[in-house]
Amino acid sequence: MRPGTSLLAVLALLLLVAGCTERPQVAEPARPEQVQRLICLAPNLTETVFALGLGDRVVAVTDNDHYPPQVESLPRVGGMQPDYERLLAFHPDLVLLDANLQGQELQARLKGLGLPVLALKTMTLEDLQANLPILGRALGAEKQAAEALEAFQAGLREVERAARSLPRAPRVFVEIWGEPLMTAGNTSLVHEIIERSGGDNIYGDLSETYPTISLEDLIRRDPEIILLTTSETADLPHRAGWQRLTAVREGRVYKLNPDLVVRPTLRSLEGLRNLVRIFGEAGL
């Protein structure tokens, strides 16, 4: 499954669970040295495990996983709601869940099947930083996790310095979905990444994670930069009414890799750096 398609699947689940604040939970965990057969039920957690150099322990992933490329050859156990029979057949030592996408019911079901579970809250970059030591302890990879955390935090500081050097914060609109028209509110990771990169999310006043908006309201707010996650930049000038937007008329429309701004992973740094570059090159 490619990035644009996977965004729709992840977005559908995010819309159902936006606002979830469950704390990390572990049900009957195996000792770290015993965790050699790992199943990841969320693509962002799969990415993180591979980034820690532990990809060889992953025995199965979800239908929505496509990064890193090594996961393409791994068996699948369904979507965010897994095929329990297939999952059990892999005899995992630990199952990783996203507590925001997969709730208490799934955790209870897996625990009832006798499976050790680690559910992590993964809504923000702060969550990601908090989760790295937790994963390190659970997987017996504390050194790798500490090094990854140090590098990530150094990268954040670099991004923040670059963002402060921008002349001002450009007014930014990010299109999460085209029909219906959806954007990112102030409880989304996308909002956090825009703001950390030195931009001003024009829908940062909305608390809904991914609100549906009208073209009329978008025209009224008139962004200086438009970021696309699923549509193509060439499409916008042909949409009725979109030529009324300053960003479209002046050619400041950019296509993003959605995985870099929607999923909290170590690759989020790449998303942040891309936006700092875009905002700087826009010349505003």
C-alpha positions as semicolon CSV with decimal commas, in nm:
position;residue;x (nm);y (nm);z (nm)
1;M;0,000;0,000;0,000
2;R;0,141;0,336;-0,105
3;P;0,159;0,650;0,111
4;G;-0,149;0,830;-0,025
5;T;-0,370;0,525;0,020
6;S;-0,238;0,446;0,364
7;L;-0,314;0,802;0,475
8;L;-0,686;0,746;0,412
9;A;-0,686;0,429;0,622
10;V;-0,500;0,593;0,908
11;L;-0,709;0,911;0,885
12;A;-1,034;0,717;0,909
13;L;-0,918;0,565;1,236
14;L;-0,781;0,894;1,368
15;L;-1,118;1,058;1,315
16;L;-1,281;0,790;1,529
17;V;-1,037;0,813;1,816
18;A;-0,924;1,178;1,818
19;G;-0,881;1,295;2,173
20;C;-0,792;0,956;2,320
21;T;-0,555;0,998;2,614
22;E;-0,483;0,643;2,719
23;R;-0,155;0,587;2,902
24;P;0,098;0,323;2,794
25;Q;-0,013;-0,021;2,912
26;V;0,170;-0,351;2,932
27;A;-0,015;-0,678;2,982
28;E;0,200;-0,966;3,109
29;P;0,517;-0,853;2,927
30;A;0,787;-1,096;2,832
31;R;1,134;-1,023;2,965
32;P;1,331;-0,810;2,716
33;E;1,571;-1,091;2,631
34;Q;1,271;-1,309;2,542
35;V;1,117;-1,068;2,291
36;Q;1,238;-1,220;1,966
37;R;0,902;-1,249;1,786
38;L;0,736;-0,911;1,759
39;I;0,410;-0,813;1,588
40;C;0,349;-0,443;1,517
41;L;-0,014;-0,338;1,472
42;A;0,060;0,024;1,381
43;P;0,286;0,146;1,098
44;N;0,445;0,421;1,306
45;L;0,557;0,165;1,565
46;T;0,688;-0,065;1,293
47;E;0,901;0,222;1,162
48;T;1,036;0,294;1,507
49;V;1,129;-0,068;1,575
50;F;1,318;-0,087;1,245
51;A;1,485;0,247;1,315
52;L;1,620;0,100;1,639
53;G;1,783;-0,178;1,436
54;L;1,540;-0,443;1,559
55;G;1,358;-0,518;1,236
56;D;1,477;-0,877;1,236
57;R;1,250;-0,943;1,533
58;V;0,933;-0,834;1,352
59;V;0,742;-1,139;1,229
60;A;0,423;-0,970;1,104
61;V;0,274;-0,626;1,039
62;T;-0,055;-0,471;0,926
63;D;-0,197;-0,421;0,577
64;N;-0,112;-0,050;0,611
65;D;0,263;-0,096;0,655
66;H;0,489;0,002;0,365
67;Y;0,798;0,149;0,529
68;P;1,080;0,069;0,555
69;P;1,097;-0,132;0,231
70;Q;1,186;-0,449;0,425
71;V;0,829;-0,472;0,554
72;E;0,694;-0,541;0,205
73;S;0,801;-0,904;0,237
74;L;0,658;-0,954;0,587
75;P;0,331;-1,142;0,651
76;R;0,019;-0,937;0,723
77;V;-0,231;-0,985;1,005
78;G;-0,506;-0,753;0,879
79;G;-0,567;-0,386;0,944
80;M;-0,577;-0,196;1,270
81;Q;-0,830;-0,457;1,385
82;P;-0,628;-0,774;1,326
83;D;-0,714;-1,125;1,217
84;Y;-0,676;-1,294;1,555
85;E;-0,629;-1,643;1,414
86;R;-0,344;-1,529;1,191
87;L;-0,192;-1,326;1,473
88;L;-0,191;-1,623;1,712
89;A;-0,032;-1,844;1,449
90;F;0,288;-1,635;1,470
91;H;0,329;-1,702;1,845
92;P;0,448;-1,347;1,923
93;D;0,647;-1,266;2,236
94;L;0,504;-0,913;2,227
95;V;0,235;-0,724;2,033
96;L;0,281;-0,348;1,987
97;L;-0,031;-0,131;1,964
98;D;-0,108;0,235;1,910
99;A;-0,328;0,330;2,207
100;N;-0,479;0,615;2,005
101;L;-0,587;0,398;1,713
102;Q;-0,658;0,074;1,894
103;G;-0,858;0,095;2,213
104;Q;-0,913;-0,100;2,531
105;E;-1,134;-0,360;2,361
106;L;-0,854;-0,479;2,135
107;Q;-0,605;-0,475;2,421
108;A;-0,842;-0,681;2,637
109;R;-0,903;-0,927;2,355
110;L;-0,532;-0,985;2,300
111;K;-0,469;-1,017;2,672
112;G;-0,753;-1,269;2,690
113;L;-0,574;-1,472;2,425
114;G;-0,268;-1,481;2,649
115;L;-0,059;-1,239;2,443
116;P;0,178;-0,983;2,598
117;V;0,081;-0,634;2,484
118;L;0,250;-0,295;2,486
119;A;0,013;-0,008;2,396
120;L;0,173;0,332;2,344
121;K;0,012;0,674;2,307
122;T;0,152;0,820;1,985
123;M;-0,021;1,148;1,905
124;T;0,267;1,397;1,931
125;L;0,642;1,432;1,898
126;E;0,657;1,444;2,277
127;D;0,486;1,104;2,282
128;L;0,746;0,972;2,040
129;Q;1,028;1,091;2,264
130;A;0,863;0,937;2,570
131;N;0,808;0,607;2,388
132;L;1,167;0,551;2,279
133;P;1,295;0,463;2,630
134;I;0,983;0,251;2,692
135;L;1,050;0,052;2,375
136;G;1,417;0,028;2,459
137;R;1,342;-0,128;2,797
138;A;1,073;-0,360;2,658
139;L;1,296;-0,488;2,379
140;G;1,628;-0,495;2,561
141;A;1,762;-0,216;2,339
142;E;1,809;0,070;2,583
143;K;2,137;0,185;2,428
144;Q;1,989;0,205;2,077
145;A;1,682;0,386;2,209
146;A;1,892;0,638;2,402
147;E;2,106;0,711;2,096
148;A;1,797;0,751;1,875
149;L;1,639;0,987;2,127
150;E;1,954;1,197;2,154
151;A;1,981;1,228;1,775
152;F;1,611;1,313;1,741
153;Q;1,628;1,583;2,007
154;A;1,939;1,731;1,847
155;G;1,751;1,740;1,517
156;L;1,456;1,916;1,682
157;R;1,686;2,183;1,821
158;E;1,837;2,232;1,475
159;V;1,489;2,271;1,323
160;E;1,382;2,518;1,591
161;R;1,692;2,731;1,527
162;A;1,620;2,733;1,154
163;A;1,253;2,818;1,213
164;R;1,349;3,114;1,433
165;S;1,563;3,250;1,149
166;L;1,263;3,284;0,916
167;P;1,161;3,649;0,856
168;R;0,809;3,570;0,980
169;A;0,560;3,285;1,006
170;P;0,383;3,229;0,672
171;R;0,007;3,154;0,682
172;V;-0,023;2,787;0,591
173;F;-0,313;2,564;0,485
174;V;-0,266;2,188;0,474
175;E;-0,515;1,980;0,278
176;I;-0,554;1,641;0,443
177;W;-0,832;1,531;0,210
178;G;-0,987;1,690;-0,096
179;E;-1,346;1,567;-0,098
180;P;-1,478;1,650;0,150
181;L;-1,225;1,924;0,211
182;M;-1,039;1,845;0,534
183;T;-0,751;2,010;0,714
184;A;-0,554;1,980;1,039
185;G;-0,669;2,132;1,367
186;N;-0,455;2,215;1,669
187;T;-0,473;1,867;1,823
188;S;-0,310;1,701;1,522
189;L;0,052;1,607;1,468
190;V;0,037;1,794;1,135
191;H;-0,039;2,118;1,321
192;E;0,251;2,058;1,558
193;I;0,491;1,999;1,270
194;I;0,377;2,313;1,084
195;E;0,416;2,528;1,393
196;R;0,753;2,381;1,495
197;S;0,876;2,449;1,141
198;G;0,796;2,817;1,171
199;G;0,460;2,825;0,997
200;D;0,121;2,955;1,111
201;N;-0,152;2,695;1,058
202;I;-0,454;2,902;0,952
203;Y;-0,683;2,642;1,109
204;G;-0,487;2,629;1,432
205;D;-0,788;2,782;1,608
206;L;-0,988;2,460;1,558
207;S;-0,956;2,187;1,821
208;E;-1,096;1,906;1,606
209;T;-0,806;1,692;1,489
210;Y;-0,905;1,679;1,122
211;P;-1,201;1,914;1,065
212;T;-1,407;1,941;0,749
213;I;-1,409;2,296;0,615
214;S;-1,570;2,493;0,332
215;L;-1,399;2,648;0,032
216;E;-1,564;2,978;0,122
217;D;-1,398;2,980;0,463
218;L;-1,064;2,882;0,311
219;I;-1,091;3,172;0,066
220;R;-1,172;3,406;0,354
221;R;-0,861;3,293;0,545
222;D;-0,652;3,310;0,223
223;P;-0,332;3,113;0,300
224;E;0,004;3,216;0,161
225;I;0,123;2,854;0,132
226;I;-0,077;2,537;0,060
227;L;0,053;2,193;0,153
228;L;-0,101;1,881;-0,005
229;T;-0,089;1,528;0,134
230;T;-0,297;1,336;-0,121
231;S;-0,380;1,567;-0,413
232;E;-0,135;1,676;-0,682
233;T;-0,018;2,036;-0,717
234;A;-0,128;2,049;-1,082
235;D;-0,489;1,978;-0,979
236;L;-0,552;2,291;-0,774
237;P;-0,562;2,557;-1,049
238;H;-0,838;2,356;-1,218
239;R;-1,062;2,339;-0,911
240;A;-1,354;2,582;-0,921
241;G;-1,285;2,884;-0,703
242;W;-0,931;2,793;-0,606
243;Q;-0,776;3,064;-0,827
244;R;-0,912;3,311;-0,573
245;L;-0,646;3,187;-0,328
246;T;-0,320;3,382;-0,310
247;A;-0,113;3,064;-0,272
248;V;-0,258;2,917;-0,593
249;R;-0,223;3,234;-0,798
250;E;0,137;3,284;-0,685
251;G;0,240;2,919;-0,719
252;R;0,311;2,842;-0,354
253;V;0,154;2,495;-0,350
254;Y;0,364;2,198;-0,236
255;K;0,314;1,823;-0,226
256;L;0,425;1,642;0,092
257;N;0,492;1,280;0,174
258;P;0,203;1,232;0,420
259;D;0,391;0,976;0,628
260;L;0,640;1,244;0,731
261;V;0,373;1,469;0,884
262;V;0,090;1,235;0,989
263;R;0,284;0,957;1,164
264;P;0,500;1,037;1,467
265;T;0,825;0,857;1,383
266;L;1,193;0,943;1,370
267;R;1,131;1,040;1,006
268;S;0,918;1,329;1,134
269;L;1,247;1,520;1,143
270;E;1,259;1,493;0,765
271;G;0,909;1,636;0,748
272;L;1,008;1,925;0,976
273;R;1,320;2,003;0,773
274;N;1,121;1,993;0,448
275;L;0,875;2,249;0,582
276;V;1,147;2,483;0,712
277;R;1,300;2,470;0,364
278;I;0,963;2,535;0,194
279;F;0,883;2,827;0,424
280;G;1,228;2,978;0,369
281;E;1,220;2,939;-0,009
282;A;0,872;3,092;-0,030
283;G;1,037;3,429;0,026
284;L;0,762;3,574;0,244
